[in-house]
Every structure is written in structure tokens, then in C-alpha cells.
Amino acid sequence: MTRLPTVKQTGCSHRRMGHDPESGLARLESLTGREREVLSLLGTGFGNRELALELGIAERTVKAHIASIVEKTGQQTRTQAAIVAALAHEELCSDAACTRHPMRLPAQKALCPRHGVPAKVQPGLRIHRGLRG
């Protein structure tokens, strides 16, 4: 059996691949209300059929919305758009009872949800942006 050589990759994978999913966050304002709703549901990982049933629209319409979302957010694939949805959940979700919303704590007590360490942020801003870890 032939073994493939192991290539050691160093550095940031986003920089190496030339794509940062957070770039789509700045473009959310360009989405219509319905596209924002579709994007939010896209982040759940369900397929077009399930999204169509949830929204009460045709599967073909879901596909059209996703194509528009991918284009408007500057992504290349549906998966990249779903990652944008996960990153933008707090902005897309208006449900005050949603358990995915981080607690809004004073800046000196805010914790990074990914790392659990104190983060220096202003109340109401994204907690993780700019934190290295």
C-alpha cells in the first residue's frame, strides 16, 4: 500500500484558503427579510425540503433564496452561507428566549463563548470578534 506524504500546514486555515466566513457578516444588510429568515434556518443544517416545509414555500423557492443569499453575502457555497448563518445567529434571531444568545454581561465580566476566558468588549458587540485563542 502506498502512503501519501504528510503535508504539515501551518498558519491560519482561512488565510491559507483565501476565504474568511466572517466577511459575509458585513453584507447581511443587503438581504431581504425573507432571505434573512432563510439564512437563519439554513444555519440549522436542514435540507431544502425541510426549510420549505418550515417556511410554507416551495422547495424551488428555497433554492432561489439560497442562491441569492450566497451571492449577496459573497460566499461560494451553501455550506459557507450556513457558516455565516451560525456566526450571525444573534443578529438573525429575534427570539428573546433563544438559548444560543450569549448573556449580555458588563464588559469586564464578558466571557468568550468559544474559549470561556474573559474578553474585553463593549456590551452588545460580538464577543468573539478579534479574540485569538
Phi, psi and omega in degrees: 000133181274132178263135176281144179294143178274127179255123180273117179261129178240161178087182183288128180295325179294318179293317181298319182275349178077023180215126176244116183298337179292345178298333179287340181295324181289345184257008182296332181297336182283350182277146173287169178301318180293321178295323177295321178295315178296316180299317179301315179290329178300326179293348178282342179092000179284159180278176182302320181298314180294321178296318180298317179297317180296321183272346181072035179230172180286150178301324179297324178292322176300315179301318180295318178298316181296319177299318179293320179297314180302315181293310184294329181270359177074024179267171180251336184222164175300321180297318178297321177295322178295324177294319176301318179300317180294320179291329184260015186307315183299323179285325183278331185267126180257005181282109182296336181270002181298130182280353179276347180284126178292151177295140178270101181254161174303152186308320184287346181247000182294141178244145175289123182294337180276325188245344179070021179250155178301138179237135179271100181221165174272143178305137177091351178267162176303130183287320190276336187306123176087349180279133179258148178182000000 
